[in-house]
Amino acid sequence: MTTTGPGPQTAPDSTDPADPTRSAADTDSADGTGQADTDAAVPAHRGDPPAEQRAMARSAAVVDRSHRDVLAVTGEERLSWLHLLLTQHVSELPPGTGTEALVLDIQGRVLHHMGVAATEDTVYLDTEPGEGAPLLDYLGKMVFWSKVEPRDATPELAVLTVVGPDVPAVLERAGLPVPAAPHGVLGLEDGGFVRRTPWPGKDAADVVVPRTESGTWWSTLTAAGARAAGTIAFEALRVESRSPRLHLDTDERTIPHEVGWIGPAVHLTKGCYRGQETVARVANLGRPPRRQVLLHLDAGDEELPRTGDPVQRDGRAVGRVGTVVQHHELGPVALALVKRSVPVDAELTAGAEDRVSPVTIDPDSYEPDPDRPPPGRAARELAGGGPGRRG
């Protein structure tokens, strides 16, 4: 589904991601939160992170996410082939739609998370920085006699993400198509696509464009009303929406149920993928061992906890700190995985060595265990097919 338009407009902007004259303030990747930095290749902020967050929450801002890896899968059997490998139901994914998906190991633990976008002749998979190569290696080993061709499209395509309630207006003013919410996809005539997403803010769209034109498109989007922003602002809204990120908010033991990926990235009624037995068993017969929560951090003047630090109760580890951010309204907060037995009002600490400080669980992020329904009912109720994101 390719849409024509007037194309990128040229407008001067010193925060163009391709502009080598960007200041140190534009490109500084240290966010002061102690978070493991996987985003060093792109600007952390554009001079005022709180204002950038407010723009994402109230109007619109654009962030450079061109460090994400992008794979392209072509061939007449691409959908049926991916359906056998991914956790999401994609065998009949029509052109012009998107979703999320996972690859699991045989024990049902998460190995890869990806965005999925279907155009007329290609399925695009975008992943965390550095995850494209291992994902492509796995896909390549699974081709056998299938009529598919997976390849690395990262050198060709760059991701720019517009966030905020004014996303549709910004896209229109930039001469871009406006896909339907929440997961519409529309192709671009010169390559790439626009994909609507329901997070991290009230509305968002990934503008995936030829890498050689990313600077021009950045200028076009800022001229169309999107404030230039960095990853600090994007990550703060992502944490607020409780949308997990691979390796930051997951570890080698994470299963999809623990971080809210059942539904958005996992379809419970499809089978025939690696790890499916664990997914079905946990959904039907038991509860996952951990749950994702939002922590409020009370470090005072001390250093904040870091990604991977333990969450402790009475001196014993009961969880793991994920992404740590400074939110413009909530203050210092973090995602965390904690044991399911930890009550919402537990007295907890987080950190390591001389960085330990009190933390509290946000009650709105704590989903209590319901009475268990009869086996099978849980799966039918959760199966819902389409991806969505909790608010």
SULNOR-V718394 format. One record per pair of residues at least 6 apart in sequence whose C-alpha atoms are under 8 Angstrom apart, sorted by the first residue. I is the first residue (numbers start at 1). J is the second residue. D is the distance in whole Angstrom. If there is no record, write none. Layout:
BEGIN
i = {I:I}
j = {J:J}
d = {D:D}
END
This chain:
BEGIN
i = {1:1:1:1:1:1:2:2:2:2:2:2:3:3:3:3:3:4:4:5:5:5:5:6:7:7:8:8:8:8:8:9:9:9:9:9:10:10:10:11:11:11:11:12:13:13:14:14:15:15:15:15:16:16:16:16:16:17:17:17:17:18:18:19:25:25:25:26:26:26:26:26:27:27:27:27:27:28:28:28:29:29:29:29:29:29:29:29:30:30:30:31:31:33:33:33:33:33:33:33:34:34:34:34:34:34:35:35:35:35:35:35:36:36:36:36:38:39:39:39:41:42:42:42:42:42:42:43:43:43:44:44:44:44:45:45:45:45:45:45:46:46:46:46:49:49:49:49:50:50:50:52:52:52:52:52:52:53:53:53:53:53:53:53:54:55:55:55:56:56:56:56:56:56:57:57:57:57:57:58:58:58:59:59:59:59:59:60:60:60:60:60:60:60:60:60:60:61:61:61:61:61:61:61:61:61:62:62:62:62:62:62:62:62:62:62:62:62:63:63:63:63:63:63:63:63:64:64:64:64:64:64:65:65:65:65:65:66:66:66:66:67:67:67:68:68:68:68:68:68:68:68:69:69:69:69:69:69:69:69:69:69:70:70:70:70:70:70:70:70:70:71:71:71:71:71:71:71:71:71:71:72:72:72:72:72:72:72:72:73:73:73:73:73:73:73:73:74:74:74:74:74:74:75:75:75:75:75:76:76:77:77:77:78:78:78:78:78:79:79:79:79:79:80:80:80:81:81:81:82:82:83:83:83:83:84:84:85:85:85:85:86:86:86:86:87:87:87:87:87:87:87:87:87:87:88:88:88:88:88:88:88:88:89:89:89:89:93:94:95:95:95:95:96:96:96:96:96:96:96:96:97:97:97:97:97:97:98:98:98:98:98:98:98:98:99:99:99:99:99:99:99:99:100:100:100:100:100:100:100:101:101:101:101:101:101:101:102:102:102:102:102:102:102:103:103:103:103:103:104:104:104:104:104:105:105:105:106:106:107:107:108:108:108:108:108:108:108:108:109:109:109:109:109:109:110:110:110:110:110:111:112:112:112:112:113:113:113:114:114:114:114:115:115:115:115:116:116:116:116:117:117:117:117:117:118:118:119:119:119:126:128:132:133:136:136:136:139:140:143:155:156:156:156:157:157:157:157:157:158:158:158:158:158:159:159:159:159:160:160:160:160:160:160:161:161:161:161:162:162:162:162:162:163:163:163:163:163:163:164:164:164:164:165:165:165:165:166:167:167:167:168:170:170:170:170:171:171:171:171:172:173:174:174:174:174:176:177:177:178:178:178:179:179:179:179:179:180:181:181:181:182:182:182:183:183:183:183:184:184:184:185:185:185:185:186:186:186:187:187:188:190:191:191:192:192:192:192:193:193:193:194:194:194:194:195:195:195:195:196:196:196:196:197:197:197:197:198:198:198:199:199:199:199:200:200:200:200:200:200:200:201:201:201:209:222:232:233:235:236:236:236:237:238:239:239:239:239:239:239:240:240:241:241:242:242:242:242:242:242:243:243:243:244:244:244:248:248:248:248:249:249:249:249:249:249:249:250:250:250:255:255:256:256:256:257:257:257:257:257:258:258:258:258:258:258:259:259:259:260:262:262:262:263:263:263:263:263:263:263:264:264:264:264:265:267:267:267:267:268:268:268:268:268:268:269:269:269:280:282:283:283:284:284:284:284:284:285:288:289:289:290:290:290:290:291:291:291:291:292:292:292:292:292:292:293:293:293:293:293:293:293:293:294:294:294:294:294:294:294:294:295:295:295:295:295:295:295:295:296:296:296:296:296:296:296:296:296:297:297:297:297:297:297:297:297:298:298:298:298:299:299:299:302:302:303:304:304:304:305:305:305:305:305:305:305:305:306:306:306:306:306:307:307:307:307:307:308:308:308:309:309:309:309:309:310:310:310:310:310:310:310:310:311:311:311:311:311:311:311:311:311:311:312:312:312:312:312:313:313:313:313:314:314:318:318:318:319:319:319:319:320:320:320:321:321:321:321:321:322:322:322:322:323:323:323:324:324:324:324:325:325:325:326:326:327:344:344:344:344:345:345:346:346:347:347:347:348:348:348:349:349:349:349:350:350:350:350:351}
j = {95:96:119:120:186:187:119:120:186:187:188:189:177:186:187:188:189:188:189:175:176:177:189:175:175:176:174:175:216:217:220:174:216:217:219:220:216:219:220:216:219:220:223:219:219:222:21:22:22:26:46:228:22:215:216:218:219:64:214:215:218:214:215:215:45:46:47:43:44:45:46:47:42:43:44:45:46:43:44:45:37:39:40:41:42:43:44:45:37:40:44:44:232:303:304:305:306:324:325:326:303:304:305:306:307:324:305:306:307:323:324:325:248:306:307:323:129:67:129:231:67:64:65:66:67:230:231:64:230:231:229:230:231:232:52:229:230:231:232:233:52:228:229:230:229:230:232:233:233:327:328:61:227:228:229:230:233:229:233:234:236:237:327:328:328:61:164:227:163:164:165:201:233:234:163:164:165:201:202:164:165:166:164:165:166:167:226:162:163:164:165:166:167:170:225:226:227:162:163:164:222:225:226:227:228:229:160:161:162:163:218:221:222:226:227:228:229:230:160:161:162:228:229:230:231:234:159:160:161:229:230:231:158:159:160:161:231:157:158:159:160:129:158:159:126:127:128:129:130:154:158:159:126:127:128:129:130:131:132:152:153:154:124:125:126:127:132:152:153:154:157:124:125:126:132:136:150:151:152:153:154:122:123:124:125:150:151:152:153:122:123:124:125:148:149:150:151:121:122:123:148:149:150:121:122:147:148:149:147:148:146:147:148:122:123:147:148:149:90:91:92:93:123:90:91:92:91:146:148:90:91:89:90:91:273:272:273:103:272:273:274:101:102:103:273:101:102:103:104:265:266:267:270:273:276:99:100:101:102:265:266:267:270:266:267:270:385:118:118:118:119:120:185:117:118:119:120:184:185:186:187:117:118:119:183:184:185:115:116:117:118:183:184:185:195:115:116:117:183:264:265:386:387:113:114:115:116:264:265:387:113:114:115:116:264:265:266:110:111:112:113:114:265:266:110:111:112:113:274:110:111:112:274:275:111:274:275:274:275:275:278:255:256:274:275:276:277:278:279:252:253:254:255:256:275:252:253:254:255:256:252:127:131:135:246:127:128:246:125:126:127:128:124:125:126:127:123:124:125:126:123:124:125:185:195:124:185:185:186:187:132:246:152:152:150:151:152:150:150:149:211:210:211:212:192:208:209:210:211:208:209:210:211:214:206:207:208:209:206:207:208:209:214:218:204:205:206:207:204:205:206:207:226:200:201:202:203:204:205:201:202:203:204:201:202:203:204:203:203:204:205:178:221:224:225:226:177:178:221:224:178:224:220:221:223:224:194:186:194:186:194:196:185:186:194:195:196:196:196:197:198:196:197:198:195:196:197:198:195:196:197:193:194:195:196:193:194:195:193:194:194:210:209:210:207:208:209:210:207:208:209:205:206:207:208:205:206:207:208:203:204:205:206:203:204:205:206:204:388:389:238:241:243:389:234:237:238:239:240:241:243:237:238:241:217:228:325:327:325:325:326:327:327:244:294:323:325:333:334:335:294:327:390:391:293:294:335:365:390:391:260:389:390:250:259:335:307:308:322:323:307:321:322:323:335:336:337:259:322:337:279:288:262:266:279:279:282:283:288:291:288:289:290:291:292:337:291:292:337:292:268:382:383:382:383:384:385:386:387:388:386:387:388:389:387:383:384:385:386:279:280:379:380:382:383:379:380:383:379:288:378:379:375:376:377:378:379:375:340:339:340:337:338:339:340:337:338:339:340:335:336:337:338:365:366:335:336:337:338:361:362:365:366:333:334:335:336:361:362:365:366:333:334:335:336:359:360:361:362:330:331:332:333:334:359:360:361:362:304:332:333:334:357:358:359:360:332:357:358:359:356:357:358:355:357:355:351:355:357:321:324:350:351:352:355:356:357:321:322:323:324:351:320:321:322:323:324:320:321:322:320:321:350:351:352:317:318:319:320:321:350:351:352:317:318:319:320:321:338:348:349:350:351:318:319:348:349:350:346:347:348:349:347:348:338:339:342:336:337:338:339:336:337:338:334:335:336:337:350:334:335:336:337:334:335:336:332:333:334:335:332:333:334:332:333:333:361:362:363:366:360:361:360:361:358:359:360:358:359:360:356:357:358:359:356:357:358:359:357}
d = {6:6:6:5:6:6:8:8:6:4:5:6:7:7:6:6:6:7:6:6:6:8:8:6:6:7:7:7:6:6:6:7:7:7:8:5:6:6:6:8:5:6:6:7:6:8:7:6:6:7:7:7:8:5:8:6:6:7:7:6:7:7:5:7:7:6:6:6:7:6:5:6:7:4:6:7:8:6:6:7:8:7:5:8:7:6:5:8:8:8:7:7:7:8:6:8:7:6:6:7:8:6:6:5:7:7:8:5:5:6:6:8:7:7:6:8:7:8:8:7:6:6:7:7:7:8:8:7:5:7:8:4:5:5:8:6:4:6:6:7:8:6:5:6:7:7:7:6:7:8:5:7:7:7:5:8:6:8:5:7:7:7:8:7:7:6:7:7:5:4:8:7:8:8:8:5:7:6:7:6:6:8:5:5:5:8:8:7:5:4:6:5:6:8:7:5:6:6:5:7:8:8:4:4:6:6:7:5:4:6:8:7:7:6:6:5:6:8:6:5:7:6:5:5:7:7:7:5:7:8:7:8:7:5:5:7:8:8:5:5:6:6:7:8:7:6:5:5:8:8:8:7:6:5:6:5:7:7:5:8:8:5:7:6:4:6:7:6:5:5:7:6:5:6:7:7:7:6:5:5:7:6:6:5:6:6:5:6:6:6:5:6:8:7:6:4:6:6:5:7:6:5:6:8:8:5:4:6:6:7:7:5:6:8:7:7:5:8:6:5:7:7:8:7:5:8:8:7:8:7:7:6:5:5:8:6:5:7:8:5:7:6:6:5:6:6:5:6:8:7:5:6:8:7:8:8:7:5:7:6:5:5:8:8:6:7:7:7:7:5:5:5:8:8:6:6:8:6:4:6:8:6:6:8:6:5:5:7:5:4:6:5:6:6:7:6:5:7:6:7:7:8:6:7:6:5:6:6:5:7:6:6:7:7:8:4:6:7:7:5:5:6:6:7:6:6:5:7:8:5:5:7:6:6:6:6:6:5:5:5:6:6:8:7:4:7:7:5:6:7:6:5:5:7:7:7:8:6:6:7:8:8:8:7:7:6:8:7:6:5:5:8:8:6:5:7:7:6:5:7:6:5:7:6:7:6:7:7:7:6:8:7:7:8:7:7:7:7:7:8:7:6:5:8:7:6:5:5:5:6:6:6:5:7:6:6:5:7:6:5:6:8:8:8:7:6:4:6:6:5:6:7:7:7:6:8:6:4:7:6:6:5:6:8:6:5:8:8:7:6:7:6:7:5:6:7:7:6:8:8:7:5:6:6:8:5:8:7:7:8:8:8:6:6:7:7:6:7:6:7:7:6:5:5:6:5:5:7:6:5:8:7:6:4:7:6:5:7:4:6:7:8:6:6:8:5:5:6:6:5:7:7:6:5:6:5:5:7:8:8:6:4:6:7:5:6:7:6:7:7:7:7:8:7:7:5:4:8:8:6:7:6:7:7:8:6:7:8:7:6:7:5:8:8:8:7:8:8:7:6:8:8:7:6:8:7:7:8:7:8:8:7:8:8:7:8:7:8:5:6:8:7:4:6:7:7:7:8:7:8:8:8:6:8:8:8:8:8:6:8:6:7:6:5:6:8:6:5:8:8:7:7:8:7:6:6:7:6:5:7:7:4:5:6:6:6:7:6:8:8:7:6:8:7:5:7:7:6:7:6:6:6:5:6:7:6:6:6:7:6:6:6:5:4:5:6:6:6:6:7:6:5:7:8:8:6:5:6:7:7:7:5:6:7:6:5:6:6:5:6:8:5:5:6:7:6:5:5:6:8:8:6:5:7:6:5:6:7:8:5:5:7:7:7:5:7:8:6:5:6:8:5:7:7:8:6:7:7:8:7:7:6:5:7:7:7:8:7:8:8:7:7:8:5:5:6:7:6:5:6:6:5:7:5:6:6:7:6:5:6:6:6:7:6:6:5:5:6:7:7:6:4:7:5:7:6:5:6:7:6:5:7:8:8:6:6:7:7:5:4:6:6:5:6:7:6:4:7:7:6:5:5:7:5:5:8:7:6:4:7:6:6:6:4:6:7:6:8:6:7:7:7:7:8:8:8:7:6:6:6:6:5:4:5:5:6:6:6:7}
END
